[in-house]
Amino acid sequence: MSAVRGKFISLEGGEGAGKSTLLAGLRAYIEQSGIALVQTREPGGTAVGEAVRAIVLDPAQRALAAETELLLMFASRAQLVRELIEPALSAGQWVLCDRFADASYAYQGGGRGQPVARIAELERWACAGVKPDLTLLLDLPVATGRARAAGRGDADRIEVEADAFFERVRMSYRERAAAEPDRFRVIDASQSPAAVLQEATRALAVLVGGSPA
């Protein structure tokens, strides 16, 4: 018999939203539930993807065009889907991913002004039908997130953008969440890490409860 298909969970949010802290807590929760888990990120997650990540986030690449950034993100994503995500899901494993296609609608769409129809076509082609079963969106005011991120060291090429850029990113995320309420769970990321984790695990519990023992 073929394995029961695994579940795909993505984590989204703006700068300083606390994704790294939440990822650690979610991983522990899922693994304690006896579920085989693969954790990844994007851009990245594969040798090709990590090379793309280095280009996209390099502060020296200020001349990178918005169209180039968009194509690079989906090149990394296409490789991640085929090399890691789809094989894991087909084998019955769960996948926990730090960002996925929604990030392109928010950053390259809302932030850079790339057309939604263009992003949707790239998603259809590059992601080959793979879509998260659950997307956790960590939402908080831009000023709060940027203040948190300021203490993390040197800013990358995207982190140096102006507040207006990140306001557009946040708005795009919230619009996507409103359009797909069955997939998204919006979490107030201004809460304590413990409260954020509690909300996130409550959302995950529905998927965990439906998985085989």
C-alpha positions as CSV (number, residue, x, y, z in Angstrom):
1,M,0.0,0.0,0.0
2,S,1.1,3.5,-0.7
3,A,1.8,5.8,2.3
4,V,-0.8,8.2,3.4
5,R,0.1,11.6,2.0
6,G,1.8,13.9,4.6
7,K,0.7,17.4,5.5
8,F,2.4,20.6,4.4
9,I,2.5,23.5,6.8
10,S,4.0,26.9,5.9
11,L,4.9,29.8,8.2
12,E,4.7,33.4,6.9
13,G,5.1,36.8,8.2
14,G,7.1,40.1,7.9
15,E,10.4,41.0,9.3
16,G,10.8,40.4,13.1
17,A,7.6,38.4,13.4
18,G,9.2,35.6,15.3
19,K,9.1,32.9,12.8
20,S,12.4,31.3,13.9
21,T,11.2,30.9,17.5
22,L,7.9,29.5,16.4
23,L,9.4,27.0,14.0
24,A,11.4,25.4,16.9
25,G,8.3,25.1,19.0
26,L,6.2,23.7,16.1
27,R,8.8,21.2,15.2
28,A,8.9,19.9,18.8
29,Y,5.1,19.7,18.9
30,I,4.8,17.7,15.7
31,E,7.7,15.3,16.5
32,Q,6.3,14.7,20.0
33,S,3.0,13.7,18.3
34,G,5.0,10.9,16.6
35,I,4.9,12.4,13.1
36,A,7.9,12.2,10.8
37,L,8.8,15.7,9.9
38,V,11.0,17.5,7.3
39,Q,11.8,21.2,8.1
40,T,13.0,23.5,5.3
41,R,13.0,27.1,4.2
42,E,12.9,29.3,1.2
43,P,14.5,30.6,-0.7
44,G,16.8,27.7,0.1
45,G,16.3,24.1,1.3
46,T,18.4,22.6,-1.5
47,A,21.9,23.2,-2.8
48,V,20.4,25.1,-5.7
49,G,18.0,27.0,-3.4
50,E,20.7,28.1,-1.0
51,A,22.8,29.4,-3.9
52,V,19.8,31.4,-5.0
53,R,19.2,32.7,-1.5
54,A,22.8,34.0,-1.3
55,I,22.1,36.1,-4.4
56,V,18.6,37.3,-3.5
57,L,19.7,38.5,0.0
58,D,23.1,39.8,-0.8
59,P,23.1,43.6,0.0
60,A,25.6,44.1,-2.8
61,Q,23.0,43.1,-5.4
62,R,21.1,46.4,-5.3
63,A,20.7,46.4,-9.1
64,L,18.7,43.2,-9.0
65,A,15.5,43.9,-11.0
66,A,12.1,43.0,-9.5
67,E,11.4,40.6,-12.3
68,T,14.8,38.9,-11.7
69,E,14.0,38.6,-8.0
70,L,10.6,37.0,-8.8
71,L,12.1,34.5,-11.2
72,L,14.9,33.6,-8.8
73,M,12.4,33.0,-6.0
74,F,10.3,30.6,-8.2
75,A,13.5,28.9,-9.5
76,S,14.4,28.0,-5.9
77,R,10.8,27.0,-5.2
78,A,10.6,24.7,-8.2
79,Q,13.7,22.9,-7.1
80,L,12.5,22.7,-3.5
81,V,9.1,21.2,-4.5
82,R,10.7,18.5,-6.7
83,E,13.7,17.6,-4.7
84,L,12.3,17.8,-1.1
85,I,8.7,18.8,-0.5
86,E,6.8,16.5,-3.0
87,P,9.0,13.4,-2.2
88,A,8.5,13.9,1.5
89,L,4.7,14.4,1.3
90,S,4.4,11.3,-1.0
91,A,6.3,9.3,1.6
92,G,3.8,10.3,4.3
93,Q,6.1,12.8,6.0
94,W,5.0,16.2,7.1
95,V,6.8,19.3,5.8
96,L,7.2,22.5,7.8
97,C,8.4,25.3,5.6
98,D,9.7,28.8,6.5
99,R,7.8,30.7,3.8
100,F,6.4,29.4,0.5
101,A,4.5,30.9,-2.5
102,D,2.5,33.3,-0.4
103,A,5.7,35.1,0.3
104,S,6.1,36.0,-3.4
105,Y,2.6,37.5,-3.5
106,A,3.5,39.6,-0.5
107,Y,7.1,40.6,-1.2
108,Q,7.4,40.5,-5.0
109,G,3.7,41.3,-5.5
110,G,2.8,43.8,-2.8
111,G,6.3,45.0,-2.1
112,R,7.8,45.1,-5.6
113,G,4.6,45.6,-7.6
114,Q,4.8,42.5,-9.7
115,P,1.4,41.6,-11.2
116,V,-0.7,39.0,-9.3
117,A,-1.5,37.2,-12.5
118,R,2.2,36.8,-13.3
119,I,2.9,35.4,-9.9
120,A,-0.1,33.0,-10.1
121,E,1.2,31.7,-13.4
122,L,4.6,31.1,-12.0
123,E,3.1,29.3,-9.0
124,R,1.0,27.1,-11.3
125,W,4.1,26.1,-13.2
126,A,6.8,26.0,-10.6
127,C,4.8,24.5,-7.7
128,A,3.1,21.7,-9.7
129,G,0.0,21.8,-7.6
130,V,1.8,21.7,-4.3
131,K,0.1,24.0,-1.8
132,P,0.2,24.1,2.0
133,D,-2.6,22.4,3.9
134,L,-2.2,25.1,6.6
135,T,-0.5,28.5,6.5
136,L,0.3,30.2,9.8
137,L,0.6,34.0,9.3
138,L,2.4,35.9,12.0
139,D,1.0,39.4,11.9
140,L,2.2,42.5,13.7
141,P,2.8,46.2,13.0
142,V,5.7,47.0,10.8
143,A,7.3,49.3,13.3
144,T,7.3,46.6,15.9
145,G,8.7,44.0,13.6
146,R,11.5,46.3,12.4
147,A,12.5,47.2,15.9
148,R,12.8,43.5,16.8
149,A,14.8,42.8,13.6
150,A,17.2,45.7,14.2
151,G,19.0,43.7,16.9
152,R,19.8,40.8,14.7
153,G,23.0,42.1,13.1
154,D,23.6,43.3,9.5
155,A,20.5,43.7,7.4
156,D,20.1,41.8,4.1
157,R,19.1,43.2,0.7
158,I,15.4,43.0,1.5
159,E,15.6,44.0,5.2
160,V,17.0,47.4,4.2
161,E,13.8,48.4,2.3
162,A,11.7,51.3,3.6
163,D,8.7,51.0,5.9
164,A,6.4,51.6,3.0
165,F,7.6,48.5,1.3
166,F,6.9,46.4,4.4
167,E,3.5,48.0,4.9
168,R,2.6,46.8,1.4
169,V,3.9,43.3,2.2
170,R,1.8,43.2,5.4
171,M,-1.3,44.3,3.5
172,S,-0.8,41.7,0.8
173,Y,-0.4,38.9,3.4
174,R,-3.6,40.0,5.2
175,E,-5.5,40.1,1.9
176,R,-4.4,36.6,1.0
177,A,-5.4,35.4,4.5
178,A,-8.9,37.0,4.1
179,A,-9.3,35.4,0.7
180,E,-8.4,31.9,1.9
181,P,-9.7,31.6,5.5
182,D,-9.8,27.8,5.4
183,R,-6.1,27.6,4.8
184,F,-4.7,30.6,6.8
185,R,-4.6,31.1,10.5
186,V,-3.6,34.7,11.4
187,I,-1.8,35.0,14.7
188,D,-1.1,38.2,16.6
189,A,2.7,38.1,16.7
190,S,2.9,40.9,19.2
191,Q,1.9,38.4,21.9
192,S,4.5,36.5,24.0
193,P,6.3,33.6,22.2
194,A,4.4,31.2,24.5
195,A,1.0,32.7,23.5
196,V,1.9,32.6,19.8
197,L,3.0,28.9,20.1
198,Q,-0.2,28.1,21.9
199,E,-2.3,29.6,19.1
200,A,-0.2,27.8,16.4
201,T,-0.4,24.4,18.1
202,R,-4.2,24.8,18.5
203,A,-4.4,25.3,14.7
204,L,-2.1,22.3,14.1
205,A,-4.1,20.1,16.4
206,V,-6.8,19.6,13.8
207,L,-4.3,18.2,11.3
208,V,-2.5,16.1,14.0
209,G,-5.8,14.6,15.2
210,G,-6.6,13.5,11.7
211,S,-3.3,11.8,11.1
212,P,-2.7,8.1,11.6
213,A,-1.3,7.1,15.0
